[in-house]
Amino acid sequence: MSLINVLDLSLSFLGKELFHGVGFQVEPGDRVGLVGPNGSGKTSLMRLLVGDILPDGGDIVTAKGTRIGYLPQDIYEVTSGTLLQSVLDAVPNRVRLRNELQAIEQSSEKDLSEENQVKSAAQLAQIHQELNDLDREFPVHSAEKILVGLGFKPDDFPKPVTALSGGWKMRAALGSILYQTPDLLLLDEPTNHLDLPSVRWLEEYLQSYKGALILICHDRDFLNRQIKRVLSFEPEGLKTFNGNYDGYVKGREEERKTLEAKARNQEQKIKEAKRFVERFRAKASKARQAQSKIKLASKIELINTHQKQKTVHFSFPEVSRSGREVISLKGISKGFGNKNLYKDLNLSVFRGERVAIIGPNGSGKTTLLRMVAGEIDPDQGDIVLGHGVTMSYYAQHLSEMLAPRNSIIEEVYQAVPHATISFIRGICGAFLFSGEDVDKSIGILSGGERARVSLAKILVKPGNLLVMDEPTNHLDLISSEILIDALLDFEGTLFFVSHNQSFVNRLATKIWDIREEGIHEYPGTLYEYYRHLSMAETDSSRQNQRDLKDQKPQADETPPEKAQSRKIKRKEKAEQRRQVSSTLEPIRKELKDLEARIDGLENRKAEMEKLLADPDFFKDKEKSVPLLNEYNDIRGKLEELLGRWEYQQETLESTKKELGIQ
């Protein structure tokens, strides 16, 4: 039986029709992703499903007894009490039963008659039984485990929820919903207020979750691994695609090609019919056929191809070339009150690198960006920007610093006062502000619209160093992917913080992991970093098992026990070989890929060196200058790839040593 049946649903908002005649079902265990541009109706559909708002038409039929957990994008009300107690009290009926228990106890104290005491005792026994059942079904340790996974420390459990910041209140609300284990989870951008460690934990938790899930998320990788069906808000209406988000993109493209081919074929038939009519209309012998062709052409129902959705179009202009060392951290220490964030940092960022800063919330990621941007000073040490470095800084709080009375076009114009109005309008249009929209004042814009204005101001005149703090927070999934593509083509250096796994993994060439008052540097992508952590955990687990085995005394074995022991050992060896292969193969593959890329660059470098060795070559500046710039870029890329190769080679050798392989 379906958990939810949506029948012929329609909804309008401020005169705009969001959707009309929508219908679908949610089955037990379903994994559904809602996708579509901002403002298309994804959040509104979730609110309809939980009854927060009412539809203009249609019905939503929810199966009797279905428990729904809903996490909105913003929490405006929080429960009172401590963090842990608020999660425990989220279980349906627990608070009601506790209040009834207290009321009966007070009543029995006032009325000491035998009849009332007997009645109260029976009621108390029943309530205690129900509370015990709830405690068995929803144990305290499960709530504690969820809170720790979401980034809380045990010291936080007795703190009042009202004392938490907005982001941590969202985590507490998410913890409460997960603890209830509802039949259907509705999660609207659940990763928005999480750091990467918590995102990773939530991903693993949801993969083992048995209930149904409807998910809105701008992190493509997170969404891909959670869903098996897509409900997509398209210009022609709500559409369903089986598979994950990548499957939806492929299916949508195939659908577009099929429709366009049918439309071209239909157009050709109509043209042929019209030509026949024009040619033979006046001939009596062909008049009947001409009339038939006219009727046929008029009856043909035109095939509608897909309407293109409005999406943000990022395209960074060419930037000036900086010196090789872009950012230099020299003896940096920083803390707030009694908490030290980092101590004696000495690190550098080089031209062309894309460095992602990760770590738990409160570890100092944004603080490091603000110090590099010059907004705050370190307690000790110096941050030096290299030769020719020009910096553009994007941060969430900068959106709130836009002049409220300025129009959108005026605010963007301030970044390039010598540009033409048509150019500024084009930039605004690229960020979905077209026509009269550009005259809207900043003060009436939503948070997402303000963020797009701030991004537009960077796009219109970027520096060769982009410092960005959570740039995808107010973008939909499609716009986030377009921003990633643009940044991959960006010729400068990128220094950024993001909780979006897809964003970090596709862009980062180096990971800075903030922990233990320091930064641990890992060359490569986010998933290479994850693989390193996984291998370290595996190595630690194996060492613990070896230690336990060494400590365990060996009992005398009878012949049957020896045979069983040999069988177990064979299985253990087979499992060990499988683990060795699965552990080493990704590293070897990465080394092979890196070696192929290094060979290609070294061959190109050798070709260029032959040209650059000819003094006459430099007489033609139009050829020599671009080639020299390319040569310097290749040298920088080779240096980066060789560093990654050395790191992977060391990882391979250390892993083989840990596994006992020569």
N, C-alpha and C positions, 0 to 999 in steps of 0.2 A: 504494500500500500504506500502511495506517495506521501511524503511528509508535508509537501505544499503543492497545491494546484493553483496556478495563476491563469485566470480565464478572462480573455478579451479586455485587458487592463489598459486604461487611458489616463494620462495626467498632463496638465498644462501648468505653467508657472509664469506669472507676469505676462500673460497673453501669448506665451510661446509654448507650442505643443512639444513636450519632451518625448512622448511615445503614444502610440494609438493602436488598440487592438492586440496588445501583447499577450502571448500565452506560452506557458512552459510548465514543466513539473520538476520537482526536486525529490529524488529518491533517497532512501537510506544509504549512507556511504558515498553519495555523490560528491564529486570534487569539481566545482564550477568556478571559472574565472569570469568576472565582469570587466570588459574592456571597452574603450571608447574615449574620445577627447573630453577634456574638462567641460562640464556644463551639459553633457549629453544625457544625464539622468541616472548615472550609476548609483550615486549615494541616495537619490530620491527613491529608487527601486528598493534599496535595502530598508529605508525608513517605512515604505509601504508594507513590506513583508512583516515588520514587527509592530505595525499599527501606530507608528508615530504620526503619520499623516494619512489622509484618506484619498482614494483615487477619485477622479472625475467620473469614471465609469468602469464596469467590470467587477470581478470578484477575486478574492484570495481565500482559498479554502485550506485551512491548516488541520492536519489529522489530530484527532483528540489525544491529548496527553503529550504532544510533541513539545519538548523543551528547546527554546531558542536562546542562544547567547549572542548578543550584538555589541560589537565594539565600534562606536562612531569615530570620526576623525578627531573630534574635540569633545572633551569632558567638561561639562559646566557645573555638575553637581557631584559631590563626593560624600561618601558615608562618613560618619563620625567614628571615633574609636581608634585603636592602634592599627598599624598596617596588617599584622597577621590576623587580628580578630576580624577586620573588615573582609578579608578573603574568606575566612571560615564562615562568617555570617552570610556570605553570598549564596550559600547552599539553600535552595528553596525549603521553607518551613522551619529552618533551624531557629531563627529569631522568634517566629510565632510560637513555637513550642516552648522556648525559654521564657517568653512573656507569660504564657499560660501557666507554666510551672510556678512562676513567681506569684501570680494572682491567686492560684489555689492555695499556696502556702500561706499567703497573707489572710485569705478567707478562713482557713482552718485555725489560725491563731485567734481570730475574732470569735468564731463560733465553735465552742468546745463540746457541743452536743455529740452524743455517740453516733447519731445518724449522719451528721455532717462529717465526722472524723472518718467513718467507714467509707462514705462516698468519696471524700478527698483522697483517701489512701488508694482507692481503686483508680482514680483519675491520675494521681501522681505515678503510680506504677505503670500505667499505660503510656504516659508522656516520657518517663524514663526509658521505657522500652523503645519508643520511637527515636529518642535522642541517641540511644546506644546503637540502633540500626544505622542512623545517619553517620555516627562516628566510625562505624565499620566500613561503610560505603565511601565515606569521604574523610580519610584519616588526616590528622594534623601534619604528619610528615610529608604528605603529598603537596599540601599548600606550601610548606617550607621549601620543598624541592623546586617547585615552580617559581617561587619568589627569587631563589638563588639563581636559577637559570635566567631570569629576567634582569639580573644584575644587582639585586639587593644583597646586602650582607646580613648575617644573623643579628648584628647590632641594630639594624634598622627595624626589626620586627616589632619592638615595643613602642616605636615612635608613632605619634598621631598622624593620620593620613592628611589632615588639614595643613600640616607643616611641610608637606612635600611640594616641590616645584611642579609646574604643569606637566613636564615630560615624565616625571616619576609618578605623578597621579595617573597618567595614562598607562604606565606599566602596571600599577596596582590594579587598575580596572581590568586590564588584559589578564592579569593573574587570577582575578576573581572569576572571570568568564571561563578560563581554561580549567580552573579547579572544579567548576560545576559539571564538567563533561556533558554539555548539552547534546541533544540529538542533532542539532544544526547550528553551526558556527557561522555568523556573518561578520566578517572582518574587513573594515574599510581602512586601507593603508595601515596595517598593524605595525609595519617596520618604521614608520615615520619618526617615532621618538626613541628608537632603540639604537644602540651602538652595534658594531659588527659582531662582537662576541655573542650578544644577546640575539641578534638576527640569526646567527648560525644555530644557536640553541633552539629558537622558535621553529626554525625550519625542520630540525630533527624531531621535535615534539609533534609537529603537525603531520609529519610523514607517518608517525605511528598512531595518530588519532583515528579512531574507528568511526566517528560520526560523520555526518555530511558537512560540507564546507562550501561557502560562497565567499570569494575573495576578490577584493580590489587591491591592486598593488602596482606601483610604477617600476619595481625591480623585476626585470625580465627573467633573470635566472631563478629568483625566488618563486615567481609565478609559474614558470615552466615546470619546476619540480613538485608543485603542489596540486596541479589541476589535471583533469582528464576531459574537460569539456569547456567550451568558451561560449558565453553569451555576449555578442558584440553589438554595440549601439552604432549602426551605420546610418548614413543619410536616408537610405530607403527603408529603414526600420530595424527592429531587433532580429538578429540572425544567430543561428546555432551552428557551431562547428565542433566535431569530435576531435579529441586530442588536446595537447597543450598549446601554449601561445605560439610556438614555432609552427605547429601544425595549422593553426588558424591563419597565420601569415601566408603560408604556402597555399592553403585552401582558398583563401580570399584572392590570391593572385591567379590561381588556376581558374577560378570562377570568372574573374575579370576578363581573362584571355578568351574563355569560351563565349562569354556574352558579346565581346567585341567582334569575334569571328562570325557569330550568328548575325550580328547587326550589319556587318559588311556584306554578308551573303544576301540578307534581306534587302539591303539598299540596292544591290546589283539587280535583283529580281524586279524591284519597283522601277528602276531606270529602264530596264528592258521592256517592261510593260508600257511605260510612257512613250518610249521610242516607237513601239509597234502601233500605239494608238495614233500618234502624230503622223506616222507614215501612211496608215491605211484608213484613217477616219473617213476620207472622202470617197473611197472605193466601195461600190455597192456590194461586190463579191466578198469583201472583208469586213463589212460593217458589223455583222453579227459577232465575229471574233473580236473586233475592236471593243464592242460594248461589253463583252465578257471580260476582256482585259481590264476595262475601266472598273467594273464591279469587283473583280479580284483584287485590284490595287487598293480600292477603298476599304475592303474588308480586312486587309492585312493589319494585324495589331503590331504596332512598332515595338521592337525590343529595346528596353531601356538598359543602357550600360550603367556601370557603377558611377555614382556621383563622387567626385573627389572631396574628401574631408579637409577642412582647414587644419593645417598643422604648422607649428613653428618651424621656420627655416633659418638655421644658423649657418653662417658662412664667414669665417674670420678672414679679414684682409691680411695682406702680407705685412710682416713686422720686421723691424730692424734686427740686425744680428748682434747678440751680446757677447761678452767675453766668455771663456770656457767655464770658469767658476761663477755661478750665478748667485748662490747664497752660501755664506760661510758662518757657521755657529762656532764661536770661540769661547769656551769656558762658561756656557750659559747655565745659570741656576735660576729657578723661579718657584715661588711658593705663595700661599695665601694663608695667613694666620699660622697655625701649627702644622699645616699640611704642605709638605714639599712635593712639587710636581716633578721637577728634574734637577739634577745636580751635575755640574761640570760637563755639559754636553759639548762635544767637538765633532761636528759633522759638516758635510758640504753637499750642495746640490749643483749638478753640472748642466751645461747647456743641452737642451733637448730632452732632459729626463722628465718623467712624469711620476712624481713621488706622492704616494698615498699615505696619509697618516691615520693609523688605526689605534684602537685601544678602548677600554671601557669609558662610559660617560664619567666625567670628573677627573679623567687622567691628565687633561691639559691639552687636548688636540686643538680646540679653538684658541686657547691662550697662546699656543705656539704660532698659529697663523696671525693673530693680532700683534704679536711681537715682531714678526717678519714684516707686517704691514706698517709698523711704526705707531700703532694705536696705544700700546702699552710698552713699558720698558722692562727688561729682565732685572732681577735682583743683582745678578753678577754677570760679567762677561759682555761680549759684543756680538751683534749681528751685522755682518757686512754684506752689502749687495755689490756684485762684481761690476767690471767695466762695461759701460754701455747698457746697463740693465734699466729698463723702464717697466714699472709694475702697475698692473690693474688688480684691484681687490674686490671680490664679491663676497658679501656676508649677509646673513639673514637680517641683522639689525639695520643694515644700510637701506633696506626697503622702507623702513619706518622713518628714515631721515630725509626722504624725498619731500619737497616743498608741497604741502597739501593744497595750496591755492593754484599751483601751476597746472596747466593742462599736460597731457601726456606728450604732445609734440613739443611743448616748451621745455619740458624736463629733458627730453632726449637732445633737443637742439643745444642745450647748454654744454653738452659734451663735445660738440663740433660746431661752434658758432659761425664758422666760415662756409659751412655746407649749404647747399640749396634746399629749399623747402620740399621740393619733389624727392630729393635724396632722403631727407628725414622721414617723409611719408612712406617711402619704400621700406626703410628700416622698421618703422612702426608696423607696417603691413606684414612684414616677415614675422612679427611677434603677435599677430592676430588682432592688431588694432588698425582697422581700416575705416574709410569713410568718416562719418561724424564721431566715431569712437575716439579718434585722436584728440578731440576737443574736450573729452571728459577730464574733470579735475582729479588730481591724485587722491584727494581726500575721500572720494566716494568709491575708490577701487577696492577690490578684495585683496587678501594677502597674496594669492596667486598672481593676480594682475600686477600688483606692485613689484613682485619678484621678476616678472617678465620685463617690466620697465627698467629695472636695475640691470638685468642681463643685456637689454638693448643698448644701454649706455656703455657697457663694456664692449659689446660687439662693434659698435660704431667706431671705436678708436681704442683697440686693445694694446697693452704693452707687450713686450717680449717675455714677461714673466706674469703668468696668471696665478693669483692666489685665490682659491675658491673654497668656501665653507658651505657644504650641503647644497650645491647648485640645483639638484633635481627635486628638492622638497616640495615645490609647488607646481611641478610639471607632471603632465600625464605620461603614460608609458611611451607613447609614440614620440612625444617631444623629447623625453629623456634619451631615447635611442638616437634621435637626430642630433642632439647636443653631443653625444658620444662620438658620432661619426665626424662632426665638425672638429672636435678636439683632437681626434686622431690625425687630422690634416693640419692642425695648428703647428706652426713652425717654431714656436718659442718653447718655453719651459713651463711646466704645470706643477703646482704645489697645492695639494687639496685634501679635504676631509669629506668623506661621504659614507653613509650607511648602506648605500645601494650596491649590492654585491656585483651586479652586472656592470655598473658604471666603473667600479674599482677594478674589476678583473680585466675588462677590455682596455682600460687606459693605463693602468699602473705599469711602469717598468721597474719600480722599486717600492718596497713596503717599509715604512718606519713604524714599528710597533712600540708604543709607549707603555712601559711597565717598570716597576721597581726603581723609580726615580731616574730612569734612563731610557734610551731608545735603542732597540735592537733592529738592525738593518738587514733586510733580506732582498737581494736582487730578484727581479722576476714579477710574476703576476700574483694576484690574491690567491688563486688556487694552487700555485706552486708553494706559496706560504702555508696554506692549509695542509698541503701534502707533507711539508716539513714538520708541522705540528703533529700530524697523525703518525708519522714515522717515529717521532720522539716519544709519543705516548705508547706506541707498540713496543719500542725498545725498552721503555721503562717497565711495561707489563711483563715482558719476557724475562727481564732481569729479576723482577720480584718472584716470578715462577721458579727460576733457577735457584734463587736463594732459599725458597721454601722447600724445594726438592733436596737441596744439600742438607737442610736441617732435619728432614724427615727420616727416621730410622727405618731400615729395610728389614722386613719380617722374612722368616724362612718360608720358602715357596715349595709347595708340592708340585709334582710334574704337571697336573692339569692347570695349576695356577701359572706355571712357567709358560705353558702354551698360550694361555690367555694373555699373559704379559707380553709375549713376542708379538701376538696379534695387535695388541694395543700399541706397541712400539712401532710396528709397521705403519699403522694408521697415523701415528704421531709424525713419523718421518715423511709420509706422503703429504700430510697437512703442512709440515715444515717446508717441503719443497714448493708447495703451492703458494705459501706465504712469502717465501723467498722470491719466487717469480713475480707475484703481484706487487711486492715491495720494490724490486730492482727494475722491473720493466719500464715503469713511467720515467724513472731517472735516466735510463739508457735511451729511451725515445727522445727525451728532452735534449740529451747530449747530442744525439744524432741530428736533430733539427737545428740545434745551435751550430754544429760543425758545418752543416750545409749552408747556412746563412753566412757564416764566417768565410767559407771558401768562396762564395759568390762575391762578397764584398772585397776580399783580398784580390780576386781576379780583376775586378773592376779597378781597384786601387793600382794594380800593376800596369793596366792599360793606360791609366791617367798619368802615371809617373813617366811613362815613355813620352807622352805628349809634353808634359811639363818640363822635361829635360831639354827640350829644344828651345833655345833662346828666342828664335824667330816667332815662336808661338805667342809670346807675350805682346807682340806688336799689334795683334788684333784683340783689343780689350773686350769686344762683344762676345768673343769666344773664350778668352782666357779667364776673365773674372768669374763668370758662372761656373766654369770648370774648377777653378780654384776653390770656390765656395763649396761645390759638391765634394771635392777632395777632402776638405776640412770636415765636412759633415760625415763622410764615410769613416774618417779616422776616429771621430767621436763615437760613432755607432760601433765600430770595431772594438774600441776600448770597453764599451758597455757590454757587448756580447762576449768578449773574452773574460770579463769579470764574472758574468753569469756562468760561462763554461767552467771556469776555475771553481766556482762555488758548487756547481752540480757535480764536478769531478771529485771534489773533496767529500761531498755528501755521499757519492757512490762508494768511495773507498771506506769512509767511516761506517756506512751501513753494512758493507761486506764484512768489515772487521767485527761489527756487533753480531752479525749472523754467523760468524765463524767460517767465512768463505775466503780462500786465498785468491 
